[in-house]
Amino acid sequence: MPTEMKETDQKYTDKQLLVKGLKRLALALPLLLLTTYVLTFAFLNKDTIPIYIFLILGIIAMAITIYLLFNGIKIILKSIFN
């Protein structure tokens, strides 16, 4: 006997998780643009010492941006396929 999928067995997209993932991606997009600009600014002005502060801040901000991107995608996939 083949088992038929009942209406109660269907899985739906978790909309709260989807919104949470989209918010993370929306936060990561401006950070991605900003950190790219900060890192470019730090690499172009190598002569002054305070620019190294921008380099360190840019690297830390880029790591946070990459984390937000991957975490947002992970949450979105979890909301769709779980």
NORRA-V636088 format. One line per field, one symbol per residue. psi: psi as a letter, one per 30 degrees, with the letter a starting at -180 (. if undefined). A space follows every 10 residues. Layout:
psi=???
//
This chain:
psi=kkkkkleffk klkjeeeeee eeeeeeefee eeeeeeeeee eeffiffkef ffeeeeeeee eeeeeeeeee eeeeeeeeee f.
//
